[in-house]
C-alpha cells in the first residue's frame, strides 16, 4: 500500500506527524506500506537566501511558519496544523509536543528558509533510491532544520545531508536544476487534489489531515487497506488535475500540467478544449481563438467549443464573427442562449 505524505519540511507538525506515522508503521501488521513524500509549501514567499529568526517575536515566527495568520481566523493555521480544527492557541507549545515525541528539548528553526530545493532533494531521492532513502532524508532534513539549526536552503547543507544518507550524487543533480519542474508540478497536483494542510496523508482517494496520533493513523490505514484503489492512466489523471485547477481559478497552473499532454497528445480534442478554456481564463485570447477555430472546423457540432469561441471573439472585439458562433451554439444547445 502506498501512502503519500504531502508536507512541508519547514512545518513543525510535518516532523511531529512523521514521528507519529513511524510509530504507527512500527506496529502495523497489515500489508506493507510504502511512504512517499510529496511537496507542500506553507511559506512560498520565504526569502532566498534564508534569513535568521534571531530577534524575531513569537508571533513573527508563527506567521513565518504559516501557523498564525495576519487575521484572526484559522485559514493560515490549516497550512501547518496538528489537525483539521487546530489553531495556534488551541494546542500546547510545539516544543513541548516535539519533546513528547522524542525530538529532544532543543527545538526551533533558526532560519526562515525556502524549502523548494529540499523538496527537489526528496523527489530526487525517491527517483534514484526509492521510498526508503526518501523517508530517511526527510528525517535528516527536518532534523537539520528544527534541531540542529542548519539552513536547509543551502546547497551545501542539502548535499551533505544526502551524502550522509548514501546519496552523494545528489549535490550535482541539485546544481543542475534536477527535479525543479517535477516539484512545481507536484505542488499543482496537490492543490488540484485539495491538499490544504501540512501534513496530509493520502491513500487512494482517502486523506487524513494534520499530525494525528499513531492510533488515528492506524485506523486510517486499516480503513484505507479495505478499499480498492484503482489508478487511472497517468495522462487521464493529469487531465483531471488540470481541469480541477481551472475550477480553482488557476488557469496558468492548468496550462503547466497540460504542457506534456499538448506535446504528446496535441490532436486529442479533450486536451485541446481544456487548453482553450485555460487560455480564455488567463486572457490569452489569441491562443484561445486559434485552438477553438480549429476545433469547430473539425467538429462543427461541438456547441460548447462554438460558445467559447463566440465569447473569445467577443472579448477580442470581433462581434460580428462572434455572433455567428453564439447563434449556432444556442441553436444546438438552447441553454447557451441565456
N, C-alpha and C positions, 0 to 999 in steps of 0.2 A: 504494500500500500504506500502510495506517495503522499506525503503531507507537505504542502507548501507553507513556508514561513514568510509572510510579507511583513517586513520590518525594516526599521532604520537603525543602523548600528550606533547612532548617536542618541537613540531613545533609551533612557534608563529602563523603561518597562520591557523593552525588547530583550535586554540582558537578563532581567529577572524572569521574563517569560521563557527564555531559553533554558535557564536552570530548572524551571518547573517542568518544562517539556522533557528535559533529560531525566528527571525523576520519574515522570510518568512512563517514559520508554523503558527505563531500567526494570520496571515491574510489569511491563506489558507482556502478556502471554499469548497474544493473538498473532496474526500473520506479520511477517517482517515489515517494518516501517522505514521508509527512506525519506529523511527530512531534506528538503530543498529550499534554500534561501532565495527569496525574491526581493527586489529593492522597493523601498518606500522612502519618501523624503518628508520629514517633519519640519525641516528648516531649509527649504530650497534656496533661500537668499543668503545662506551662510557665506561669509567672505572667503576669497582665496587671495593671498594666504590667510590662514586662520588667525583669529585674534584671541588674546588671552582673556580668561574670565577673571583674572586678578583685579580686585577692586569693584567687581560688579555686585549689585544688590541681589538679594534672593529673588525678588520679583523679576529682575532683569534676566537672571539665569533661567527661571521658569519660562519666561517668554521665548528666550533663545531655544529652549528645548521643545517648544510647542505645547507646553503643559498649561500655560496661563495665557489667555488672550488679552488683547487690549480692551475688550469689552467684558462686561460681567455676564458671560454665557459659557456654555460648555463646548462650543464648536472647536476652539483651539485645543481643549483638553482631549478631545476624541482622537487627535492626531497621534498622541503618545499616552496611552492610558492603561490603568490596571484592569479596566473592564468597561463595557459599553456605557455604564451610567456614572463612571467615576469622574470626579473633578479634583483639582489640587487640594481643595480644602476638606475633602471627604476621606482622605487617606492619610495614614501616618507618614512622617518624613520618609522619602525614598531611601535615604541612607539606612534607616532602621530596618526597612523591609529587605534591602540588599544584604545587610548583615545577617538577617534571619535566614536568608537563602544561601549562606555560606560564602558570600562575596567579600567578607572581611570588613573591618572597621574603617579602613581608609577608602573613602568613596567620594567621587565627584570629578566631573570633567574639568580639566584645566584649560581647555581650548574650545572656542566656538569654531568648529571645523566643518568644512564641506565634506559630506560623506560620499560624493559621487565616485571618486576613484576607489574608495573602499568597496563600493558596490561592484565596480568593474573587477576588482580583485576577486570577489566572491564568485562572480559569474565565470571568470577565467578558471578559478579553482575547480568549479563543477565541470567545466568543459574539459579540462586536462587531467583532473584527478578524481572526479566523481563526488558523490554526496558526502562521503566520509571526510575527504580533505576539505571540502567547503565548510562543513559543520565545525571542524576543528579550527579553521581560520576565522570563522565568525566569532568563536570564543576568544581567539587571540586578539582580534581587532577590538572587540568590546572591552576586554581586559586592559588593553593598552590605553584605550580612551578613558575609561571610568576609574581604573585603579592605579595605573602606572603614570597617568598624567602626560601621556605622549600625544603628539599632534598627528592624528591619523590621516590628515590631508596631505602629508609629505610623502613623496615618492620613496624617500629613503626609509621611512618608518614602515610603509607597506611592503617594500622589498625585503626588509629584514624579517618582518613577521612571516612572510611567505617562505623565505629561505629556511627559517627555523622550523617551519611545518613540513619541509621536504619539497618545496615548490620553488627552487631557485630561479627558474626561467621566468617567473612572474615579473621581475623588475624590468626586463627587456620588453616583455609584452605590454606592460603598462606604459612604458616610454613610447611605444609605437602607437598608442591610442587604441589598443585592442579592447573589444567589448564595449566601446563607447556607445555605439548605436544600439547594441543589444540592451544595455541598461536603460537607455531612453525609451526604447520600445516597451520594455517590461514595465516601466513606470506608467506608460499609457495603458497597457493591458490591465494593470492593477486598477487604475481608475475606471476603465471600462467595466471591470468586473465588480465594481462597487466597494473595493477595499478603501477604507477611510480611517483605519486605526492601526497603529504600530504597537504591538504585533497583532497580526491576524493569521490564524491557522486555517488553511483551506484543504479540504479533501473532496475532490469531485465538485459537486455543487453546494457542499456544506461549508460553513465558515464559523469560526469561533473567534470573537474579537477580544483583545486585551490579554494581559498577563494572568491567565486564570490558574487556579490551583491545580496540582497534579491530579487530584481526584476528578475535577471538572474536565481536564484534558483527556483522562482515561475514558470517561463517559462519552466524550465527543468521538474518540477513536472507535469505541465499541459501536456506537450508533452508525458511524460512517462505514465501518467494516461490513455492516449488514446490508448495505445498499449497493446496488450495481453501479459501476462507474463506466459509462460509455463515452469514450473520447471521440470527438469529431475529427475529420481530417484537418490538418494544420491550416490549410487555405480557407476552409469554411469557418474555423474559429477566428482567424484573422479578420475575415469579412464581417463577422458578427461583432467583434470588438470595435472595428471601425464604425459600424452602424451605431453601436452604443455610445461612442464618443460624440457622434453627431447629435444624438438625443441629449447628451450632456452639454451641448453647445461648445464643442471643441472641434471645429472643422479642420483646423491645422493638424491637430493630433490624429484625426481620422485619416487625413492625407498621408501623414507619416507612415501609418500602418498599411495604407493602401499601396505605397510605392512598390514593394516587391510584387504584389499582385498585378499591378499595372504593367510591370516589366515582363512578367511570365504569362499572365492571362489577360492581356490588354484587349483582346477581342471578345471577352466574355461580357455580355450586356449588363449583368448584375453588378459587375465590378465597375464598369464604365458609368452606370447610372449613379452608383454611390459616390464615385469620384465627382460627377457633375453636381450632385447635391452639396458636396463639401466645397467645391469651387464656388457655387452660388452663395453658400452660407458665409464664406470668407471673402466675398466681394471680388472674386477673381472671375468677373463676368465674361471676359473674352474666352477664357478656357472653358467655362461652363457652356457657353453658346456653341463653341466648336464641337464639343462632345455630344451635346444634345441634338444638334443638327444632324450629325452622323447617325445617332440612334434612331431618330424619326425617319431618316431616309431608309434605313434597313428594316425598321418596324413601324410602318405608318399608323398602325392601330394601337400603338402604345400611348394611351391617353395621358398617363402621368408624365411621361417624357415630354409630350406636347405642352402640357400645363406648365411644367417647369421651364421649358424653352420660352413659352409666352411670357412668363414672369421675368425671365432673364432679359429678354429683348425689351420689355417694358422698362426695366431699370436702366438699360442702355439708351433709352430714348427712341428706340425703333418701334414706335407704337403701331404703325400700320402692319408691319410684319408680325408683331406680337398678337394683334387682334385675330389674325387668321388661325394661329395655333391655339389661342384661347378658345375660339369658337369651335374648332374641331374637338378639342379636349372636352368641352361641355356637351357637345353632341354625343360623344361616345360614353361619357360618364357624367350624367346630369348634375350630380352634387358638386362638380367642379365649376358649375355656373355661378355659385354663390360667392 
